Amino acid sequence: MDKTYFVHFLASKRNGTLYVGMTNNLERKITEHKE
């Protein structure tokens, strides 16, 4: 079974930190990053 994965680059507006990672659920990852 094929799975889709995403490589993401997320930046913190607060301090400019750049987060790089991989996920198979991009919507969940973005929500987690905002918390």
Backbone as a ProteinNet text record, in pm:
[ID]
protein_1_A
[PRIMARY]
MDKTYFVHFLASKRNGTLYVGMTNNLERKITEHKE
[TERTIARY]
84.3	0	89	62.3	139.5	89.5	181.6	147.8	206.6	139.1	187.6	251.2	369.8	438.5	473.5	485.6	518.2	644.5	732.1	844.4	798.2	812.9	761.4	870.8	853.4	937.5	841.8	846	758	844.2	803.7	880.3	797.1	862.3	797.4	793.5	674	662.9	723	718.1	763.5	914.1	990.8	1136.3	1215.8	1145.7	1213.5	1274.5	1252.8	1307	1244.5	1326.7	1279.1	1275.7	1160.9	1142.4	1129.2	1205.1	1203.5	1168.1	1080.2	1043.8	968	912.1	837.3	713.6	601.1	477.6	389.6	298.4	199	64.2	58.9	-64.1	-26.8	-20.7	26.1	-67.7	-197.2	-293.5	-273	-255.6	-232.6	-102.1	2.7	133.3	125.8	55.2	41.5	-35.2	-142.4	-219.9	-133.5	-55.4	34	137.6	188.9	290.9	234.8	107.6	45.5	18.8	12.6	-18.7	99.5
-117.8	0	124.4	215.7	339.9	440.6	515.3	623	752.2	860.1	991.9	1057.4	1109.7	1181.7	1321	1413.8	1552.3	1591.1	1663.2	1728.2	1870.5	1915.7	2048.8	2137.5	2265.6	2371.5	2468.5	2476.7	2565.5	2664.1	2790.7	2894.2	2955.2	2982	3046.2	3196.6	3255.5	3401.6	3468.3	3399	3455.8	3476.6	3373.6	3386.2	3352.5	3320.5	3295.2	3157	3070.2	2934.7	2860.1	2788.5	2709.7	2562.8	2501.5	2359.7	2283.4	2176.3	2093.2	1951.6	1887.8	1752.2	1681.3	1565.8	1483.9	1431.9	1425.4	1376.6	1314.9	1229.9	1178.1	1245.5	1343.6	1418.2	1565.7	1637	1775.8	1866.6	1846.9	1930.4	1917.5	1795.3	1773.5	1838.7	1826.5	1883	2034.7	2099.1	2245	2285.7	2211.6	2240.8	2225.3	2118.6	2096.6	2207.8	2253.4	2357.9	2489.1	2517.6	2642.7	2643.7	2526.9	2519.3	2553.2
0	0	0	-90.3	-98.9	4.1	59.7	152.4	99.6	128.7	90.7	212.9	194.7	300.8	251.2	344.7	314	388.9	322.3	389	415.1	539.3	572.6	629.9	603.3	657.9	725.3	856.3	931.2	1008.5	1007.4	1076.5	1188.2	1298.4	1411.5	1387.7	1393.8	1382.6	1505.8	1617.9	1744	1748	1707.5	1722.4	1596.7	1486.6	1360.6	1345.8	1444.7	1436.7	1319.7	1244.6	1131	1170.9	1150.4	1181	1050.5	1036.2	916.1	959.7	884.6	922.7	812.3	849.3	755.2	827.6	758	816.8	709.2	751	656.8	678.3	770.9	796.9	814	703.7	705.8	784.2	770.7	843.4	994.8	1043.2	1186.4	1230.6	1151.3	1186.4	1198.6	1106.5	1112.2	1236.9	1268.5	1389.4	1513.4	1521.1	1635.2	1645.6	1532.2	1531.7	1586.3	1558.8	1603.4	1753.2	1815.7	1959.7	2046.3
[MASK]
+++++++++++++++++++++++++++++++++++

